[in-house]
């Protein structure tokens, strides 16, 4: 199974309701930084859980920051690169 599948799709964020235009690398809402637990490997849509992935921390340095998300249903954690256009204020406000 490939480690990355580029899946270009637009979506409405299930957390904040914002419309998000996907580019094939979009894995979280840029407005609230939440996502949905739908991938085993990025883009494959093979995960059956479907839980909401809450931003719980951030990591990195000036070169590259990551948002750490935890699934509210199963507890799985993953980190995703922050992208241009992501709302960094949301990260600071929601991470405990």
DSSP file (Angstrom, degrees, kcal/mol; ACC not computed):
  #  RESIDUE AA STRUCTURE BP1 BP2  ACC     N-H-->O    O-->H-N    N-H-->O    O-->H-N    TCO  KAPPA ALPHA  PHI   PSI    X-CA   Y-CA   Z-CA
    1    1 A X              0   0    0      0, 0.0     0, 0.0     0, 0.0     0, 0.0   0.000 360.0 360.0 360.0 133.3    0.0    0.0    0.0
    2    2 A X        -     0   0    0      1,-0.1     3,-0.1    39,-0.1    42,-0.1  -0.306 360.0-136.2 -66.0 149.5    1.4    3.4   -0.9
    3    3 A X  S    S+     0   0    0      1,-0.2    39,-0.6    38,-0.1     2,-0.3   0.687  89.5  27.5 -78.0 -19.1    2.5    5.7    2.0
    4    4 A X  B     -a   42   0A   0     37,-0.1     2,-0.5    39,-0.1    -1,-0.2  -0.977  59.0-176.1-147.9 130.7    0.9    8.8    0.3
    5    5 A X        -     0   0    0     37,-2.8     2,-0.7    -2,-0.3    19,-0.0  -0.986  27.4-132.8-124.3 119.2   -2.0    9.1   -2.1
    6    6 A X        -     0   0    0     -2,-0.5     2,-0.6    38,-0.0    19,-0.1  -0.619  29.5-179.6 -75.3 113.6   -2.7   12.6   -3.5
    7    7 A X        -     0   0    0     -2,-0.7     2,-0.7    17,-0.7    17,-0.5  -0.945  12.6-158.7-119.1 108.2   -6.5   13.0   -3.1
    8    8 A X        +     0   0    0     -2,-0.6     2,-0.3    15,-0.2    15,-0.1  -0.781  33.0 140.4 -91.2 114.2   -7.8   16.4   -4.3
    9    9 A X        -     0   0    0     -2,-0.7     2,-0.2    17,-0.1    15,-0.2  -0.980  43.5-135.5-154.8 141.7  -11.2   17.1   -2.7
   10   10 A X        +     0   0    0     -2,-0.3     2,-0.3    11,-0.2    11,-0.2  -0.617  32.3 176.6 -87.9 155.4  -13.0   20.1   -1.3
   11   11 A X  E     -B   20   0B   0      9,-2.3     9,-3.3    -2,-0.2     2,-0.5  -0.984  34.1-118.7-154.2 163.1  -14.9   19.6    2.0
   12   12 A X  E     -B   19   0B   0     -2,-0.3     7,-0.2     7,-0.2     2,-0.2  -0.943  43.8-112.8-103.7 126.0  -17.0   21.3    4.7
   13   13 A X     >  -     0   0    0      5,-2.9     4,-1.6    -2,-0.5    22,-0.1  -0.387  16.6-150.4 -62.8 126.2  -15.2   21.2    8.1
   14   14 A X  T  4 S+     0   0    0     -2,-0.2    -1,-0.2     1,-0.2    38,-0.1   0.604  94.0  47.3 -73.3 -11.5  -17.3   19.0   10.4
   15   15 A X  T  4 S+     0   0    0      3,-0.1    -1,-0.2    19,-0.1    -2,-0.0   0.894 130.6  10.7 -93.6 -52.3  -16.0   21.0   13.4
   16   16 A X  T  4 S-     0   0    0      2,-0.1    -2,-0.2    18,-0.1    -3,-0.0   0.570  91.0-124.6-108.9 -10.4  -16.4   24.7   12.3
   17   17 A X     <  +     0   0    0     -4,-1.6     2,-0.1     1,-0.3    -3,-0.1   0.496  57.4 146.2  82.7   3.6  -18.5   24.4    9.2
   18   18 A X        -     0   0    0     -6,-0.1    -5,-2.9     1,-0.1     2,-0.4  -0.464  52.6-117.4 -74.1 145.0  -16.1   26.4    6.9
   19   19 A X  E     -B   12   0B   0     -7,-0.2     2,-0.4    -2,-0.1    -7,-0.2  -0.692  32.2-161.6 -80.3 133.2  -15.8   25.4    3.3
   20   20 A X  E     -B   11   0B   0     -9,-3.3    -9,-2.3    -2,-0.4     2,-0.7  -0.972  12.6-145.1-122.9 128.7  -12.3   24.2    2.5
   21   21 A X        -     0   0    0     -2,-0.4   -11,-0.2   -11,-0.2     2,-0.1  -0.834  23.9-145.7 -92.1 116.0  -10.7   24.0   -1.0
   22   22 A X        -     0   0    0     -2,-0.7   -12,-0.1     1,-0.1   -14,-0.1  -0.472  20.1-172.3 -83.1 153.0   -8.4   21.0   -1.1
   23   23 A X        -     0   0    0     -2,-0.1   -15,-0.2   -16,-0.1    -1,-0.1   0.250  59.1 -92.7-124.6   9.3   -5.2   20.8   -3.1
   24   24 A X  S    S+     0   0    0    -17,-0.5   -17,-0.7   -15,-0.2   -16,-0.1   0.228 125.4  60.5  95.3 -14.5   -4.3   17.1   -2.7
   25   25 A X  S    S+     0   0    0    -19,-0.1     2,-0.4    18,-0.0   -17,-0.1   0.341  72.6 117.6-119.2  -0.8   -2.2   17.9    0.3
   26   26 A X        +     0   0    0    -19,-0.2    -2,-0.1     1,-0.2   -17,-0.1  -0.569  24.8 157.8 -74.1 120.1   -4.9   19.4    2.5
   27   27 A X        +     0   0    0     -2,-0.4     2,-0.3     1,-0.2     9,-0.2   0.322  60.1  27.6-127.2   6.6   -5.4   17.2    5.6
   28   28 A X  S    S-     0   0    0      7,-0.1     2,-0.4   -15,-0.0     7,-0.2  -0.981  89.3 -86.6-158.6 162.6   -7.0   19.6    8.1
   29   29 A X     >  -     0   0    0      5,-3.0     4,-2.1    -2,-0.3     5,-0.1  -0.603  29.6-149.7 -72.7 126.4   -9.3   22.7    8.1
   30   30 A X  T  4 S+     0   0    0     -2,-0.4    57,-2.7     1,-0.2    -1,-0.1   0.669  93.0  55.6 -72.4 -14.1   -7.1   25.8    7.8
   31   31 A X  T  4 S+     0   0    0     55,-0.2    -1,-0.2     3,-0.1    59,-0.2   0.914 129.9   6.6 -83.5 -46.4   -9.6   27.8    9.9
   32   32 A X  T  4 S-     0   0    0      2,-0.2    23,-0.2    58,-0.1    -2,-0.2   0.507  90.5-128.1-117.0  -9.0   -9.8   25.7   13.1
   33   33 A X     <  +     0   0    0     -4,-2.1     2,-0.2     1,-0.3    -3,-0.1   0.567  64.1 131.0  70.2  13.0   -7.0   23.0   12.4
   34   34 A X        +     0   0    0     20,-0.1    -5,-3.0    -5,-0.1    -1,-0.3  -0.535  30.6 176.3 -85.3 160.3   -9.4   20.1   13.1
   35   35 A X  E     -C   53   0C   0     18,-1.6    18,-3.1    -7,-0.2     2,-0.4  -0.831  28.4-102.5-146.1-171.8   -9.6   17.1   10.7
   36   36 A X  E     -C   52   0C   0     -2,-0.3     2,-1.7    16,-0.3     3,-0.3  -0.957  28.1-118.2-123.4 141.8  -11.3   13.8   10.5
   37   37 A X        +     0   0    0     14,-3.5    13,-2.4    -2,-0.4    14,-0.3  -0.569  68.7 124.9 -80.4  84.9   -9.8   10.4   11.1
   38   38 A X        +     0   0    0     -2,-1.7     9,-1.9    11,-0.1     2,-0.4   0.485  49.7  73.8-121.4  -8.6  -10.3    8.9    7.6
   39   39 A X        -     0   0    0     -3,-0.3     3,-0.2     6,-0.2    -1,-0.0  -0.893  40.2-176.1-116.8 139.8   -6.8    7.9    6.5
   40   40 A X  S    S+     0   0    0      1,-0.5     2,-0.4    -2,-0.4    -1,-0.2   0.849  98.2  14.4 -84.2 -53.5   -4.5    5.0    7.4
   41   41 A X  S >  S-     0   0    0    -39,-0.1     3,-2.4     1,-0.0    -1,-0.5  -0.930 117.7 -74.5-114.3 146.2   -1.8    6.5    5.1
   42   42 A X  B 3  S+a    4   0A   0    -39,-0.6   -37,-2.8    -2,-0.4   -15,-0.0  -0.090 115.0   1.9 -47.8 123.5   -2.2   10.0    3.9
   43   43 A X  T 3  S+     0   0    0    -39,-0.2    -1,-0.3   -37,-0.1   -39,-0.1   0.336  97.8 106.9  87.8  -5.6   -4.9   10.3    1.2
   44   44 A X    <   -     0   0    0     -3,-2.4    -2,-0.1   -41,-0.1    -5,-0.1   0.713  65.3-149.6 -82.8 -18.0   -6.0    6.6    1.2
   45   45 A X        +     0   0    0     -4,-0.4    -6,-0.2     1,-0.1    -3,-0.1   0.808  56.7 127.9  55.1  33.7   -9.4    7.1    2.9
   46   46 A X        +     0   0    0     -5,-0.3     2,-0.4     2,-0.0    -7,-0.2   0.491  32.1 105.5 -97.9  -6.3   -9.0    3.6    4.3
   47   47 A X        -     0   0    0     -9,-1.9    -7,-0.1     1,-0.1     3,-0.0  -0.628  50.5-164.7 -80.5 130.9   -9.6    4.3    8.0
   48   48 A X  S    S+     0   0    0     -2,-0.4    -1,-0.1     1,-0.1   -10,-0.1   0.629  71.3  83.1 -87.9 -15.7  -13.0    3.2    9.3
   49   49 A X        -     0   0    0      1,-0.1   -11,-0.1     2,-0.0    -1,-0.1   0.952  59.9-175.5 -56.5 -59.8  -13.0    5.2   12.6
   50   50 A X        +     0   0    0    -13,-2.4   -12,-0.1     1,-0.2    -1,-0.1   0.526  26.7 149.9  74.8   6.1  -14.1    8.6   11.1
   51   51 A X        -     0   0    0    -14,-0.3   -14,-3.5   -15,-0.1     2,-0.4  -0.172  54.1 -94.7 -67.6 164.0  -13.7   10.4   14.5
   52   52 A X  E     -C   36   0C   0    -16,-0.2    20,-2.8   -38,-0.1     2,-0.7  -0.656  31.3-139.2 -82.7 135.2  -12.9   14.0   14.8
   53   53 A X  E     -CD  35  71C   0    -18,-3.1   -18,-1.6    -2,-0.4     2,-0.3  -0.852  18.4-155.8 -99.6 109.2   -9.2   14.8   15.2
   54   54 A X  E     - D   0  70C   0     16,-2.6    16,-2.4    -2,-0.7     2,-0.5  -0.658  20.3-117.8 -87.1 135.3   -8.7   17.6   17.7
   55   55 A X  E     + D   0  69C   0     -2,-0.3    14,-0.3   -23,-0.2     3,-0.1  -0.622  43.8 162.2 -70.8 123.0   -5.6   19.8   17.6
   56   56 A X  E     -     0   0C   0     12,-3.2    40,-0.3    -2,-0.5     2,-0.3   0.563  56.4  -4.6-120.1 -15.0   -3.9   19.2   21.0
   57   57 A X  E     - D   0  68C   0     11,-1.4    11,-3.2    38,-0.1     2,-0.3  -0.975  55.3-134.4-164.1 170.2   -0.3   20.4   20.5
   58   58 A X  E     - D   0  67C   0     -2,-0.3     2,-0.3     9,-0.2     9,-0.2  -0.988  19.4-176.6-137.4 153.2    2.2   21.8   18.1
   59   59 A X  E     + D   0  66C   0      7,-2.1     7,-2.7    -2,-0.3     2,-0.3  -0.872  32.4  59.2-137.5 166.1    5.8   20.9   17.4
   60   60 A X  E     - D   0  65C   0     -2,-0.3     2,-0.2     5,-0.2     5,-0.2  -0.712  62.1 -91.1 118.5-162.4    8.7   22.1   15.3
   61   61 A X  E >   - D   0  64C   0      3,-1.6     3,-0.5    -2,-0.3    -2,-0.1  -0.784  53.7 -71.7-143.8-176.4   10.8   25.1   14.6
   62   62 A X  T 3  S+     0   0    0     -2,-0.2     3,-0.2     1,-0.2    -2,-0.0   0.826 128.0  59.2 -54.9 -32.5   10.8   28.2   12.4
   63   63 A X  T 3  S-     0   0    0      1,-0.3     2,-0.3     0, 0.0    -1,-0.2   0.918 126.9  -6.8 -65.3 -44.3   11.7   25.9    9.5
   64   64 A X  E <   -D   61   0C   0     -3,-0.5    -3,-1.6     2,-0.0     2,-0.3  -0.897  63.1-162.2-158.0 124.3    8.6   23.7    9.8
   65   65 A X  E     -D   60   0C   0     -2,-0.3    17,-2.6    -5,-0.2     2,-0.3  -0.776   9.1-160.0-104.3 153.7    5.8   23.6   12.4
   66   66 A X  E     -DE  59  81C   0     -7,-2.7    -7,-2.1    -2,-0.3     2,-0.5  -0.965  12.9-138.4-129.8 145.1    3.3   20.7   12.9
   67   67 A X  E     -DE  58  80C   0     13,-2.7    13,-2.5    -2,-0.3     2,-0.5  -0.907  18.7-145.1 -99.6 133.1   -0.1   20.4   14.5
   68   68 A X  E     -DE  57  79C   0    -11,-3.2   -12,-3.2    -2,-0.5   -11,-1.4  -0.868  19.3-167.9 -98.7 128.5   -0.6   17.3   16.6
   69   69 A X  E     -DE  55  78C   0      9,-3.1     9,-2.0    -2,-0.5     2,-0.4  -0.902  10.1-157.8-120.0 146.7   -4.1   16.0   16.5
   70   70 A X  E     -DE  54  77C   0    -16,-2.4   -16,-2.6    -2,-0.3     2,-0.3  -0.988  23.5-121.1-124.7 131.6   -5.8   13.3   18.6
   71   71 A X  E  >  -D   53   0C   0      5,-2.8     4,-1.3    -2,-0.4   -18,-0.2  -0.525  12.7-148.7 -70.7 129.2   -8.9   11.4   17.6
   72   72 A X  T  4 S+     0   0    0    -20,-2.8    -1,-0.1    -2,-0.3   -19,-0.1   0.679  93.9  43.2 -72.7 -17.7  -11.8   11.9   19.9
   73   73 A X  T  4 S+     0   0    0    -21,-0.2    -1,-0.1     3,-0.1   -20,-0.0   0.901 131.5  12.2 -91.9 -51.0  -13.1    8.4   19.3
   74   74 A X  T  4 S-     0   0    0      2,-0.1    -2,-0.1     0, 0.0   -25,-0.0   0.573  91.2-122.1-110.0 -10.6  -10.1    6.1   19.3
   75   75 A X     <  +     0   0    0     -4,-1.3    -3,-0.1     1,-0.3   -22,-0.0   0.441  53.1 156.5  85.1  -0.5   -7.3    8.2   20.7
   76   76 A X        -     0   0    0     -6,-0.1    -5,-2.8     1,-0.0     2,-0.4  -0.336  27.1-153.7 -59.3 137.2   -5.0    7.9   17.7
   77   77 A X  E     +E   70   0C   0     -7,-0.2     2,-0.3   -24,-0.1    -7,-0.2  -0.903  20.4 163.5-115.4 146.1   -2.5   10.7   17.4
   78   78 A X  E     -E   69   0C   0     -9,-2.0    -9,-3.1    -2,-0.4     2,-0.4  -0.971  26.6-132.7-149.7 161.7   -0.8   12.1   14.3
   79   79 A X  E     -E   68   0C   0     -2,-0.3     2,-0.4   -11,-0.2   -11,-0.2  -0.953  17.5-166.7-121.2 143.9    1.0   15.2   13.3
   80   80 A X  E     -E   67   0C   0    -13,-2.5   -13,-2.7    -2,-0.4     2,-0.1  -0.970  27.9-107.6-128.9 141.2    0.5   17.3   10.2
   81   81 A X  E     -E   66   0C   0     -2,-0.4     2,-0.3   -15,-0.2   -15,-0.3  -0.421  34.9-120.3 -63.6 137.0    2.6   20.0    8.6
   82   82 A X        -     0   0    0    -17,-2.6     2,-0.3    -2,-0.1   -17,-0.2  -0.611  33.3-150.7 -75.1 143.0    1.1   23.4    9.0
   83   83 A X    >   -     0   0    0     -2,-0.3     3,-2.1     1,-0.1     2,-0.1  -0.723  27.4 -82.1-113.6 160.4    0.5   25.0    5.6
   84   84 A X  T 3  S+     0   0    0      1,-0.3     3,-0.1    -2,-0.3    -1,-0.1  -0.408 119.5  31.8 -55.7 135.2    0.5   28.6    4.3
   85   85 A X  T 3  S+     0   0    0      1,-0.3    -1,-0.3    -2,-0.1     2,-0.1   0.307  84.1 137.3  95.1  -9.0   -2.9   30.0    5.1
   86   86 A X    <   -     0   0    0     -3,-2.1     2,-1.2     1,-0.1    -1,-0.3  -0.478  63.3-113.9 -70.6 143.9   -3.4   28.0    8.3
   87   87 A X     >  -     0   0    0    -57,-2.7     4,-1.2     1,-0.2     3,-0.4  -0.658  33.0-177.6 -81.4  96.1   -4.9   30.0   11.2
   88   88 A X  H  > S+     0   0    0     -2,-1.2     4,-2.1     1,-0.2    -1,-0.2   0.792  80.4  62.4 -68.3 -27.6   -2.0   30.1   13.7
   89   89 A X  H  > S+     0   0    0      1,-0.2     4,-2.4     2,-0.2    -1,-0.2   0.890 100.6  53.6 -62.8 -38.3   -4.2   32.0   16.2
   90   90 A X  H  > S+     0   0    0     -3,-0.4     4,-2.2     2,-0.2     5,-0.3   0.887 106.9  52.7 -62.2 -38.3   -6.6   29.0   16.3
   91   91 A X  H  X S+     0   0    0     -4,-1.2     4,-1.9     1,-0.2    -2,-0.2   0.944 111.3  44.6 -62.2 -48.1   -3.6   26.8   17.1
   92   92 A X  H  < S+     0   0    0     -4,-2.1    -2,-0.2     1,-0.2    -1,-0.2   0.878 116.4  47.3 -64.8 -37.9   -2.6   28.9   20.0
   93   93 A X  H  < S+     0   0    0     -4,-2.4    -1,-0.2    -5,-0.2    -2,-0.2   0.813 118.0  38.3 -75.7 -30.6   -6.1   29.3   21.3
   94   94 A X  H  < S+     0   0    0     -4,-2.2     2,-0.4    -5,-0.2    -2,-0.2   0.726  91.7  91.6 -97.5 -22.2   -7.1   25.6   21.1
   95   95 A X     <        0   0    0     -4,-1.9   -39,-0.1    -5,-0.3   -38,-0.1  -0.613 360.0 360.0 -79.1 127.0   -4.0   23.8   22.2
   96   96 A X              0   0    0     -2,-0.4    -1,-0.1   -40,-0.3   -39,-0.1   0.418 360.0 360.0 -95.1 360.0   -4.0   23.2   25.9
